[in-house]
């Protein structure tokens, strides 16, 4: 399958301002993420942003940048980038810019989970890792309930299903290109507003979403504490 990987990156962040430009071992966070995604070996990888400085640091590192306008969320930005790039691909992969330690094997597993088209009923694929009681009670760790064939039934910040086993969502998405444009235009729904989870909008509109089993996710960077933890991990790894 021909794969376009897009890393949506915005400057504004409520919990950690300018986090995309935060230094991680001598490189900005967004550049670290770009390098990890490039290591997965997809046909094309780019950073989509509306910010001049983010665009500049990625370009200096040798990365491809797609300039977009303002976007309400990452999905809309990725969809805009896919149109602007005009790439003839089978899959568009959405990897958030605050994932500097994302595993290339996880990215490839999610892409492969979408299937090569034809008889596959799925239009979107994502990942999930086993979780315990700690993750179950943490609303920041999204849980997913999975049905037959790996089909996503529900995502929640609550401890679902009751009693477990718990699957913790890994926020990487592989889209079929036409599905990406469709979901980017869907209106917000009640479940999405309640849980603050965009993927519930897609399920509410009957879109088949496959959940691929993956290893425990690497830490993302949402807070100053997350940033310190990732810096420590990078330092320990040399």
N, C-alpha and C positions, 0 to 999 in steps of 0.2 A: 504493500500500500504506500502511496505517496503521502507524506505527512508534512504539514506546515505547523510548526510549534510557535505559538505567540505568547509572549510574556507581557501582560498588561501592567503598566507601572504609572502610578500617579504621585504627585509631590505631596499633596495634602494627606495628613494622617492624624486622626484625633488623639490616639493614645501615644504615638511616637512620631512627632513632626520630623519631616525630612528623612524618614527611615531608609528610603531607597538610596540615599547618598551616604548613609552611615558607613564609617570605615570598618572593614573586616579584614584584618591582616594586610592592610595596604591597598585594598581595592574597595570600591563602593559595593554595598549589598547587592544592588541590581546587577552589577557586573558579575559578581560571584554566582548569582542565580543563572544568568545567561550562560556562563561557562559550564555549569552543571547540566543544563538542558542540551547544550551543544554536544556534550559527551555521550548523549543517547544516540547520536548519529542519524538524526532525521534529515529529510531532504532540505529543509530550510528552517531556520530559527531566527526570529526577530523580536525586538522589544517594541511594544506599541505604547506611545505616550503623547501627552500634549505639553510636556514640560521641556524647556530649552536645556536646562542643566542635565537632566536625566539623559536626554538625547545626546548631549555632548560627551558625557563620560562613557556611554556605551560605544559611540562612534570612535572615541580615542582608543578603546580596547579592541577595536576591529570588528565590532558587532554591527548587524543591520538594524536600522531604526525605521519604524513606520510612524509617521506623525499623524495623529488623529485629533479631532476636536474634543471638547469636554464630553465626558460620558458618565452616566449615573452609576455604572458598575463595570466590573471587569468583562462580563460577557458581552455587553454592548461595545466596549472598546475592542475586544477581540474580533467581533463581527465586522466592525468598521475597518479594522486592519486587513481582514481577509478579503474584503471587497477592494480596498485600495491597492493591495498587492496583486490582485488578479491572478493568483496562483491556481493552476489546475491541479488540485490535490484530491485525495480520497478522504483524508481526515484532517481536521484542524484541532490541535491540542492546545488547551488553555492551561498555562502554568503560572500561578501568581508570582509576582516579583519578589515577594518576601520569603522565598523558599531557597535560601542559599545552600542548603545541605540536601536538597531533594535527590533521591537516588535515581540514576538513569535507568536502572532495571525496573523501578516502579513505573516510570513514564512509559517504557516500552510495553510493560504488562497491560497498562490501561489501553494503549493504542491497539494492541493485539486482541484485547477483550471485546473491542467493538466489532470485530469480524470483518471479512473482506467484502461485505455487501451480499448481494444475491439473496440467499435464504435467511440471513440474520434478521430477527425482528427488532433488533436494538438500534436506536438512533443516537444514543449518548452512552458513553461508558465512563465510570469513575472507579475509585478504589476504596477498600476498607480493610482495616487491620483488627486483629483481636484486641478486645479491651477488657479491663477488670472493673472492680467496684469503684476504684478511684476515678476512672474515666466516666463511668456511668453516672456518677453524681456531680460531675463537673459540667455546667452548662456551656462552657467554652469548647468542649469536645463534643462534636455532633455525632450522634448515633444513627445507624441506619438499620432498618428491618428489611430482610431479604427473603424473597419467595423462591419459587421453583425456577430453576435455570439461571439463578443469579439476578432475577429481576427485582429492582428496588420497589418496596411497597410504601415506605415512609421514612422520612428523616426527622429527627427531633433532638432538642437539647435536653430532653428528659431521659430517664433511664428506661429505654425501650429496647426489646420487648420486656415485659414484666418478668423478673427473675433471670434474665439473660438467656443464652449467651449474648454478650454485647459485641457489636462491630463498630469500630470508630472510623468515621468517614475521613478519607484522605482527599483533600480538595483539588484534585487534578481531573480535568474533563477532556474526553475525546469526543468530538462532534462530527457527524456527517455535515458537509458544508451547507447543504440546504436547510438542515435542521438548525444549525447555528443561527442562520438569518431569521428563521421562524421564531425561535425562542427569544431572540433579542428584541422582537417586536411585541411579545405577549404582554398583556396588562398584568399588574400586580394583583395577587389574590389574597383572600382572607387568611388562609393557612400560612402563607408567606409572611404576612404582616405579624401574625401571632408569634411564629417561631423565629422570624428574621432569617429565613433560609430560602434563597432564590430557587433552589432545586425543587421546592414544593410547588412552585408555579408551573414547572414543567410536568410534574406528575399530575397535577390537577387538570391539565389539558390532554392527558392520555398519552404522553410521550413515553416510550419504552426506554428505560434507563438500566443498564447492566452494571452490577457491582462486582468488581474483580478482587479476589483476595490478594493482598500484598502484605509485606512485612511492616512492622511498626513504623509510622512516619517519622521522618527527621523533624526536629523542631523548627517551626517557622518563627518569624520575628514580628510580634505585634506590640510588645511593650519594651521598656528599658531593661527589664529583667531578662526577657527573651534574648535581647541583643547581647547582654553580658554572658549569658549561657552559651550562645553560639560562638562568641569570641573565645571563650574558654575551651570549647571543643576544637576549634581550629588551631588554637595554640598547642593543645595537647597532641594534635595530629601532626604538628610540625608544618 
